[in-house]
C-alpha cells in the first residue's frame, strides 16, 4: 500500500513539474514572438572627426617614510 502512495506522489510531482515547465516555455516563446526585430540603421558618415577621449589619471602618492621605532625603557623599583 505504501508503494502505491509513493508511486502516486511521484506521478503528481512529475506531472506538475512538466505542466509548469510547459507554461514557462510557452510564455517565453510568446514574448519572443511579440518582439519586433531590430531595424537596421544605415550608418551615416559624420563630417566631424570623432571627439578625443580623455582619461582621468590619478597621481601616485609618495610612500610615507617612518622614523625608527622608539625604545621604551622601564624603570625597575
N, C-alpha and C positions, 0 to 999 in steps of 0.2 A: 504494500500500500504506500510505503514511503517512496518507493521508486517512481510510482505514478505521479506523486506530488512533485518530486524533483523534475520529472520529465515535463509536466505542465508548466512549472516555473521557468524552465529553460526555454520552452516554446514561446511563452508570453514575453520573456525578456528579448529573445531574438526577433520576434515579430515587431515589438515596439521599437527596437533599435533600427530595424530595416525601414519601418514607416517614417521615423524621424529623419533618417539619412536620405530617404527618397524625397521628402518635402524640402529639406535643406538644399539638395541638389537642384530640385525643380525651381526653387526661389532664386538660386544663383544663376541658373540658365535664363530665367525670365528677366532678371536685372541686366544681364549681359546683352540680351536681345534688344532691350529698350534703349540702350546706349547708342548714340549716333556715332558713326565712325568719324575720326578726326579729319577735318578738312585740310587739304594740302594748301599751304600758303606758299605762293611764289616769293622767293626772296628778292626784294628789290635792292639794287646796288645803291648804297648810300654815297652821296657825293662828299660827305665829310669823312675825313680819316677817323679811325676809331680813337676815342679818348684814351690817354695814358692811364695806366693803373698805378696807384700809389699804395705803398705798403707802409704800415706803421712798424717801426723798428725801435725796440727799447734798448737803451744804453745798458751795457753790462756794468754792474756796480762793482767797485773795487772791494776786495775782501778786507774785512776789519783785521787789524793786527792787534794781537793781545800781548800784554806785558807778561813777564814771568810771574808765576803764582807766588803770593807772599807766604813766607814761612811763619807759622804760628808757634810761639814758644809759651809753654805753660810753666808757671812758677810752682815749684814744689814747696810746701809748707813744712 
